[in-house]
C-alpha cells in the first residue's frame, strides 16, 4: 500500500486521498516537462515524522529561490503527518519516508497554481551502510565554491526536482565501485553529496561544509549537530579544502533516508570508522520527535 494525498490550498477539501498507482499529474505540468519544482523527503520512525519544521522551512526557501507561488506550509505539514500515520498503521513499518513535491503547475495556467502531493512509502533497509560504512568518491561539480553568490540564478542550495546531474554522478560512482559521491568545487573545496551532507570530525570539533557555498542545509546534519552539542562537541560550518579531509579523524554522510553512514573509503583510501559515535548518532536520530 502506498498512501498519497493531493494538496489543494485553494479548494475544499484541501487534502484529497488519491491512488498512487494511477497517474495524478498532467503531462503539461512543468514538474514533468522541465523538472520545474522542489521537494523534500522526511524520515518517519514508528509513525512519527521527524524534523518536520526544518524540512518545511527548507521547502519554503527552495520555493522562494525558484519564485514559485507561496506554499501553505501548515497544510503540507498536516498532509505529511496524515500519510505517515496511514502508511504506518497499514504496514507497521518501523521506518518510512514521506516525500513532498511542489511543482510550478500547468504551463501558462491563469492564474498560476502549484501542483502539490505528499506520499509515504517504506524506507529501504540501510542498516548495513550505517553499521559497515560506505565507499565514496569525490567528483568535481564544475563550479567554484562561491557560485551561489556569483550566480544565484543557478539555484545552488535549492532542493529542486532537477536531479539528472545527481543521478549521473551516482552512476559514475557505481562505475568506480563506490556507493556514493562527495562533490568538490572546481577550486578545491568540499561541498556535499547528491542527497547528503558531510560531517567531518577533527578531535572534539565536528564541521560540515559552509552553506554559503550553495550547499543545501542538511536537516539530518542539523539534528546530528544538536545531539553532538549535548555530547560536548564544538559544531559548525566551515570552508573545508578537499586535502584537509586527510587529517580528519572520521567522516560521515548524513541524509534523511540513510541517516548517518560512516565513510570507510574515500577515493580508494581507507579511513578510520568511529563505530561508537556512529551508533550513538543514529540511535539519537531514530529517537527524535518532531
N, C-alpha and C positions, 0 to 999 in steps of 0.2 A: 504494500500500500504506500502510495506517495501522496502526502497531503499538500494541497496548493490552494492559495487564496489570491484572487484578483483584488486589487486595491483601487477603489473608485472614490477619490476625495470629493468629487462634486456630484455624486449620485446617492441614492438611497435604495437598497442598503449599500454601505460603503465597502464592506468586505463580503465577497461572494466566493463560496467554495466551488472549485471547478475540478474537472477530471484532468489530472496531469498527463494522461495518456492521449488526450485529444488536443489538437492544435488550438492555441488560445491567442496567438499573436498574428496580426495581419502581415501579409507579405509586403505591404507598403510601410511597415513600421521601420523607423530609422535605426532602431536597435538591430534589426535583422539585416537591412540593406547596407548599413555603414558602420555598425558597431558603435552607434552614437548613443551612449548611455553609461550608467555607472552601476556598481553592485557592491554588496557586502556579503560575507559569509560568517555566521555566528556559530560558535560551539554550543551544544546543548548537552548537559550531563544530568541524567535521571529526570528529564523533563524540564530542567532549569536552563533557559537561555542565559549565556554568560556575556558580561561586558556589553550589555545592550546599549547603554548610554554612549560609550566610546565609539561603538560601531555606527550608531545613528549620527553622531556628530561628524564622523569621518565621511559618511554618506552625504550629509548636507554640504560639507566642504567640497567634496568631489563634484556634486551637482552645481554648486556655485561657480567653481572653476570653469565648468563647461557651459555656463549660462543657461542651464535648464530651468524650466518653471519651478517655483518653490515646491519642495516636497513636504508632506504632512508627516513629521517625524513621530508624533504621538500615534497616529493611525497605523503607521508602519510598525511601530513597536507593538501595538495591540495584535496586529496580524502575525508578527514573529512569535509572540507568546502563544497565540491560538494554535498555529500549525505545529509548534514544538510540543504542546500538550497533547494534541490529537495524535501525532505520529508516535509519541512515547506510549500513550495508552493503547494504541493499536498494536505496536510491535514490541513494547517493553525493551527496546534497545537501550543500552547503557549510555552510549554516546551517539548523538545526532548532529547534523549540520542544518542550519537554516540559511537559505540564500535569498537575498533581497535584490531584485533587479528593477531599475528605473531607466526607461528609455525616453528619447525625445518625442516618441509617439509617431503618428501618421504624418508623412511628409506633406507639407503645405496645408495642414489642417487649420481651420479657422473656427474658433480660437485655438491656439496651440494647447495641447493637452498631453501630459506624460502618460505612458503606459507603465504600470507597476504590478508586479506579482511577487509573492513570497511563498517559498516551497521548502518543505522539510524532507530530509532523507537520511538514512543511516550513514554514519561516518565509517569509512573503511578502517580496518584494524591497523593501527600504527604502532602497536606495542613493540614490534621488532626494532623499528627505527629509533624509538625512544630508549630502548634497552641497549641495543648494539651500536647505534650511531649510523651515520650516513657518509657516503663518499661524495665530495663536492669538487667541482672545477670552477675556476674563475674565467669569466668571459668579459670582453670589452663591450660596454654598452654603446660606445661610439660617440659619447658626448663628454665635454669637460664637466667637472664637478659643480660648477656654478651655472649650469644651463637653466635652472629654474628661474634665476634672477635675470639672466640674459635673454631668455626666450620663453616667457611664461605661456605663450600660445602652444607650446609643445606639450603642455599639461603634465609635466613631470610632477609627481606627487598626488595625482588624481587616480582613483581606482576605477578605471574605465573598462568597458566591455571589449576594447581593442586589445586582445590578448594574443594576437598572432605571433608577435615577436617573442613573448614569453614562452609560448609553446614551442617555437622553433629553437629557442635556447635549451629547453629541456630535452628536445630530441637530440641536439648536439651533445649534451651531457651524456645521454644514453649511448651515443656512438663512441664516446670516450670511456665508457664503462663506469660512469658515475651516476649518482642518484639525483643530484640537484646542482644548482648553479649559484654562484655568488658573483654578481655583476660588479665591475670596476669602471671608473670613469676613464676617459681617454688620457687624462693627465695623472692617472695612477692612484686615485682614491677609492676606498671601498664604499660600495653603495648598499645593495640589498639583493635578495633572491627574487625570482619571478613571482613568488607568492609568499615570501617570508622575510623576516628581519634578522639581522646578525646580532648576536650577543658575543662580546669578547671580554674575557676575564684576564686582568693583569693584577695578580695578588688579590687585594681586597677591593679592587675597583672593577666595575662592570660597565663597559661602554657599548653604545650602539651608534652606527653612523648618523651624522647630523642630518635632520630632515630638511635643512636649508639647501641641501644638495639636490632636492627634488625626490628625496626618498619618502615613500609612503609611511606615515606614522603608524607604527605597529600596535595593535590592540593587545595581542598576546604578550609582546615585548613589554608594553606598559604594565600589564598585570604582573609579569615576572619581576619587573623592577620594584613594584610595590612590595612584593614578598622579600626580595633581596635587601631592600632598605630596612625591613624589620630584622633581617639577619645581620645587619651591621655593615653591609657593603655600601661603598660610595657608587652611585649610579649616575649616568648622564649621557648626553650626546657628545660626539667628538668627530673631528675630521681625522680619519684614520688612513694613513698610507698603506697600500697593499703589503709592502715589505714589513710593516710593523706587526702584521699578524704572526710573523715568525717568532716574535717574542711573547706572544700571548700564552697564558697558562692553559687555556681551554677556549674552544669556540662552539657556538651553537647556532642553529637556525630555528626561529620561533614563528609559528603560524597557527591560525585558528583550528585547522584540522589535525595537524600532526603534533601540536603543542611544542614542546622543547625537544629537539633532536640534536644530540651532540655530533659535531663534525669529527669523524675519525681519520679521514684523509682529506687533504686539500691539495689539488693538482698532483696527486700521487704521493705526497709526503705524509707520513704517518704522524698523527697528533695525539697528545695525551688526552684521555677522556676522563672527566670528573663524573663518575657514575653516581656518587653520593649526592652531589649538588643537583645533577640532572633529575634524579628520582625525587628529591625534595621539591624542586620547582614544579615538576609535573603533578605531584600529589597536591601541592597548594593550588595549582590551576584547576585541577579536577574538583576541588572542594569549594571553588568560588560560588558565590551567589551573584545576583545581578549587581 
